[in-house]
Amino acid sequence: MVIKSVGVTFSILQAFVGRRAALTLKEIAYQSKLPPSKAHRYLRSLIQEGMIVQDPRTRLYGLGATAIALGLEALENTDPVVRACDTVRALAERLDVAVSIDVMGPAGPICIWAEQPVTRLVSPVRLGATQPLTASAAGQVFMAFLPMHATRDLVARETAMVQTGSAIDANAIAMGVRTRGYAALPPAPGSMTATIAAPVLDARGEACAAITVYCRPTETGGIADLTVGSLLSAANEASALKLHMRAARYAAAR
C-alpha cells in the first residue's frame, strides 16, 4: 500500500531531478501533476524540514540542505565500479564486442573485468593486463579525469621512453578527451581492433574506472555512433557523478 502523502512528496522532489536551475511554483506543479495550491502546501512543509529552500528575492525553489545531505550519503554508499560490472555484460551483448573495466594501477590501467563478444572466439582483452597510460584509450581517460598529480610521474616516464620526434602532449590529449567525454584510438599496426573508453566517475567527478570497448572501425576509419552512444550511456549509468550532456550527441543511436 502506498501512502498518498508520501507519493505526493516524492513527486514534488522528483520535479528537481535533472534540473540545473531553481524552479517556479508553476513548473513544480506541472512536473508533479498537482494543482499549484496543493503543491504550495507541500512545499511549505518541505521547507520546514530543510528538503526545499526558497529564494526570498526571486521566490524560486531549490533543493535544501537536508536533500543535498541525503544525496551525498547515497553517493558515498554506492560503488560506481560495482555498477560498472553490472552494465558491461549488457553492453558486450548488445554490440557483440569485447568490453573491459580498468582501474588505475601504479604502472597504468589494469583490467579487472572483461566480457567477451558473443560470436567471436578471439578477444584482445586479458584480465590483469596493464596498459600504457598515454597510448591506451583507458589510460587517456585517466589522464583526463584524474588530478594531474596522480598521473604526472607515469606520463613523464612514458614520455622519456618515446623516440625523438614523437613527443607526447599530455595536456592536449587530456583536454581532447574531456571535451569529447571519451578517448578513442585507431587499430594498432597489425591489428583490426579500435578501442574507445569512457570514464566511470566517483562522487568527486574523478575517474575511478574506465570502460573500454574493443571494436572494428567503420569503413572511413572511425567508430560507429551506436558504439559511442552505447558506451557513453553505460558509463554514465555506472557513474556516481553524471556527465548529463556527454551522451546527448548520440541520443538517436541508443
VEXDREN-2710 file (C-alpha; in Angstrom, 1 decimal):
% VEXDREN-2710
k/r/px/py/pz
1/MET/0.0/0.0/0.0
2/VAL/1.3/3.4/-1.0
3/ILE/0.7/6.3/1.5
4/LYS/-0.7/9.0/-0.7
5/SER/1.1/11.9/1.1
6/VAL/4.4/10.2/0.7
7/GLY/3.8/9.7/-3.0
8/VAL/2.9/13.4/-3.4
9/THR/6.0/14.4/-1.6
10/PHE/8.2/12.2/-3.8
11/SER/6.6/13.6/-7.0
12/ILE/7.5/17.1/-5.9
13/LEU/11.1/16.2/-5.1
14/GLN/11.3/14.3/-8.4
15/ALA/10.5/17.5/-10.2
16/PHE/14.0/18.7/-9.4
17/VAL/15.8/15.7/-10.8
18/GLY/18.0/16.6/-13.8
19/ARG/17.2/20.3/-13.4
20/ARG/20.2/22.6/-13.1
21/ALA/18.2/25.7/-12.1
22/ALA/15.7/26.7/-9.4
23/LEU/12.0/26.2/-10.3
24/THR/8.9/28.3/-10.1
25/LEU/5.8/27.0/-8.3
26/LYS/4.1/26.7/-11.7
27/GLU/6.9/24.4/-13.0
28/ILE/6.9/22.3/-9.9
29/ALA/3.1/21.9/-10.1
30/TYR/3.3/20.9/-13.8
31/GLN/6.1/18.4/-13.2
32/SER/4.4/16.8/-10.2
33/LYS/1.0/16.9/-11.8
34/LEU/-0.5/18.7/-8.9
35/PRO/-2.7/21.8/-8.6
36/PRO/-0.5/24.8/-7.7
37/SER/-2.3/25.3/-4.4
38/LYS/-1.6/21.8/-3.3
39/ALA/2.0/21.9/-4.4
40/HIS/2.5/25.1/-2.5
41/ARG/1.2/23.5/0.8
42/TYR/3.6/20.6/0.4
43/LEU/6.5/22.9/-0.5
44/ARG/5.9/24.8/2.8
45/SER/6.2/21.6/4.8
46/LEU/9.3/20.5/2.9
47/ILE/10.9/23.9/3.5
48/GLN/10.4/23.5/7.2
49/GLU/12.2/20.1/7.1
50/GLY/15.1/21.5/5.1
51/MET/14.3/19.5/2.0
52/ILE/13.5/22.6/-0.1
53/VAL/14.6/26.2/0.0
54/GLN/13.0/29.2/-1.5
55/ASP/14.9/32.3/-2.5
56/PRO/13.2/35.3/-0.8
57/ARG/14.1/37.6/-3.7
58/THR/13.1/35.5/-6.7
59/ARG/10.6/33.2/-5.0
60/LEU/12.2/30.3/-6.9
61/TYR/12.5/26.9/-5.2
62/GLY/15.6/24.6/-5.0
63/LEU/16.8/21.6/-3.1
64/GLY/17.6/22.3/0.6
65/ALA/20.5/21.2/2.8
66/THR/18.7/18.0/4.0
67/ALA/18.1/16.8/0.5
68/ILE/21.7/17.5/-0.5
69/ALA/23.0/15.7/2.6
70/LEU/20.8/12.6/1.7
71/GLY/22.1/12.7/-1.9
72/LEU/25.7/12.8/-0.8
73/GLU/25.2/10.0/1.7
74/ALA/23.7/7.8/-1.1
75/LEU/26.7/8.6/-3.3
76/GLU/29.2/7.7/-0.6
77/ASN/27.5/4.3/0.0
78/THR/27.3/3.4/-3.7
79/ASP/30.3/1.9/-5.5
80/PRO/30.4/3.0/-9.2
81/VAL/32.8/0.2/-10.1
82/VAL/30.3/-2.4/-8.9
83/ARG/27.6/-0.7/-11.0
84/ALA/30.0/-0.7/-14.0
85/CYS/30.5/-4.5/-13.7
86/ASP/26.7/-4.8/-13.9
87/THR/26.4/-2.8/-17.1
88/VAL/29.3/-4.1/-19.2
89/ARG/27.7/-7.5/-19.9
90/ALA/24.7/-6.0/-21.5
91/LEU/26.9/-3.6/-23.4
92/ALA/29.0/-6.5/-24.8
93/GLU/25.9/-8.5/-25.8
94/ARG/24.3/-5.5/-27.4
95/LEU/27.3/-4.6/-29.6
96/ASP/28.8/-8.1/-29.9
97/VAL/32.2/-6.7/-28.9
98/ALA/34.7/-7.3/-26.1
99/VAL/34.4/-4.8/-23.2
100/SER/36.7/-4.3/-20.2
101/ILE/36.8/-2.4/-17.0
102/ASP/40.1/-0.9/-16.0
103/VAL/41.2/0.8/-12.8
104/MET/44.3/2.9/-12.4
105/GLY/47.4/1.0/-11.1
106/PRO/51.0/2.1/-10.4
107/ALA/52.1/1.4/-14.0
108/GLY/48.9/2.2/-15.9
109/PRO/45.3/0.9/-16.3
110/ILE/44.8/-2.7/-15.1
111/CYS/41.9/-4.8/-16.5
112/ILE/39.8/-6.1/-13.6
113/TRP/36.8/-7.3/-15.5
114/ALA/36.2/-8.5/-19.1
115/GLU/33.2/-9.5/-21.1
116/GLN/33.9/-11.4/-24.4
117/PRO/32.0/-11.0/-27.6
118/VAL/29.2/-13.5/-28.2
119/THR/30.1/-14.6/-31.7
120/ARG/33.9/-14.3/-31.8
121/LEU/36.4/-16.7/-30.2
122/VAL/39.4/-14.4/-30.1
123/SER/39.4/-11.4/-27.8
124/PRO/42.1/-8.8/-27.2
125/VAL/41.0/-8.4/-23.5
126/ARG/43.1/-10.1/-20.8
127/LEU/42.3/-9.9/-17.1
128/GLY/45.1/-8.5/-15.1
129/ALA/46.8/-6.9/-18.1
130/THR/48.4/-3.5/-17.6
131/GLN/48.2/-1.0/-20.5
132/PRO/50.3/2.1/-21.1
133/LEU/48.8/5.3/-19.8
134/THR/49.4/7.6/-22.8
135/ALA/49.0/5.0/-25.6
136/SER/45.7/3.3/-24.5
137/ALA/42.2/4.6/-24.6
138/ALA/41.6/3.7/-20.9
139/GLY/44.9/5.4/-20.0
140/GLN/43.9/8.6/-21.7
141/VAL/40.6/8.6/-19.8
142/PHE/42.5/8.5/-16.6
143/MET/44.8/11.3/-17.8
144/ALA/41.7/13.4/-18.5
145/PHE/39.6/12.6/-15.4
146/LEU/42.2/12.3/-12.6
147/PRO/44.1/15.1/-10.9
148/MET/47.3/15.9/-12.8
149/HIS/49.5/14.9/-9.9
150/ALA/48.0/11.4/-10.0
151/THR/49.4/10.7/-13.5
152/ARG/52.3/13.2/-13.8
153/ASP/55.1/10.8/-12.9
154/LEU/53.9/8.0/-15.1
155/VAL/53.4/10.4/-18.1
156/ALA/56.9/11.6/-17.6
157/ARG/58.3/8.0/-17.6
158/GLU/56.4/7.1/-20.7
159/THR/57.4/10.3/-22.5
160/ALA/61.1/9.6/-21.7
161/MET/60.8/6.2/-23.5
162/VAL/59.3/7.7/-26.7
163/GLN/61.5/8.1/-29.7
164/THR/62.7/11.6/-30.5
165/GLY/60.2/13.4/-32.7
166/SER/57.3/11.6/-31.2
167/ALA/56.8/13.8/-28.1
168/ILE/53.6/13.2/-26.0
169/ASP/51.5/16.3/-25.4
170/ALA/49.7/15.1/-22.3
171/ASN/47.8/18.3/-21.8
172/ALA/46.4/18.3/-25.4
173/ILE/45.4/14.6/-25.0
174/ALA/43.6/15.2/-21.7
175/MET/41.8/18.3/-23.0
176/GLY/40.5/16.5/-26.1
177/VAL/39.2/13.6/-24.0
178/ARG/37.5/15.9/-21.5
179/THR/35.9/17.8/-24.4
180/ARG/34.5/14.6/-26.1
181/GLY/33.8/12.7/-22.9
182/TYR/35.7/9.7/-24.2
183/ALA/39.0/8.5/-25.7
184/ALA/39.3/6.7/-29.0
185/LEU/42.3/5.1/-30.6
186/PRO/42.6/3.5/-34.1
187/PRO/43.8/-0.1/-34.5
188/ALA/47.5/-0.7/-33.7
189/PRO/49.8/-1.9/-36.5
190/GLY/48.9/-5.5/-37.4
191/SER/45.5/-5.2/-35.6
192/MET/42.0/-4.7/-36.8
193/THR/40.6/-3.6/-33.4
194/ALA/40.0/0.0/-32.5
195/THR/39.4/1.0/-28.8
196/ILE/37.1/3.5/-27.2
197/ALA/36.9/4.2/-23.5
198/ALA/34.8/6.4/-21.2
199/PRO/35.2/7.2/-17.5
200/VAL/33.2/5.9/-14.6
201/LEU/33.1/8.9/-12.3
202/ASP/33.0/8.9/-8.5
203/ALA/31.2/11.5/-6.4
204/ARG/34.1/13.9/-6.8
205/GLY/33.9/13.7/-10.6
206/GLU/37.2/11.7/-10.8
207/ALA/37.6/8.6/-12.8
208/CYS/37.5/5.5/-10.5
209/ALA/37.4/3.2/-13.6
210/ALA/37.3/3.2/-17.3
211/ILE/35.0/1.1/-19.6
212/THR/36.7/0.2/-22.8
213/VAL/35.0/-1.2/-26.0
214/TYR/37.1/-3.2/-28.5
215/CYS/35.5/-2.9/-31.9
216/ARG/36.2/-2.8/-35.6
217/PRO/36.4/0.7/-37.1
218/THR/34.0/1.8/-39.8
219/GLU/35.0/1.9/-43.5
220/THR/36.1/5.5/-43.0
221/GLY/38.3/4.6/-40.1
222/GLY/36.0/6.0/-37.4
223/ILE/33.8/4.4/-34.7
224/ALA/30.1/3.9/-35.2
225/ASP/27.8/6.3/-33.4
226/LEU/25.9/3.4/-32.0
227/THR/29.1/2.1/-30.3
228/VAL/29.9/5.6/-28.9
229/GLY/26.4/6.3/-27.7
230/SER/26.1/2.9/-26.1
231/LEU/29.4/3.2/-24.3
232/LEU/28.7/6.7/-23.0
233/SER/25.3/5.6/-21.8
234/ALA/26.7/2.6/-19.9
235/ALA/29.5/4.7/-18.3
236/ASN/27.0/7.4/-17.4
237/GLU/24.7/4.9/-15.8
238/ALA/27.5/3.5/-13.7
239/SER/29.0/6.9/-12.6
240/ALA/28.2/8.4/-9.3
241/LEU/28.5/11.9/-10.8
242/LYS/26.7/12.1/-14.1
243/LEU/28.0/13.8/-17.2
244/HIS/24.5/14.7/-18.2
245/MET/25.4/16.2/-21.6
246/ARG/28.0/13.9/-22.9
247/ALA/25.6/11.3/-24.4
248/ALA/23.2/13.9/-25.9
249/ARG/25.0/14.0/-29.2
250/TYR/24.4/10.2/-29.6
251/ALA/20.9/10.0/-28.2
252/ALA/19.5/8.9/-31.5
253/ALA/21.9/6.0/-31.6
254/ARG/20.9/4.4/-28.3
END
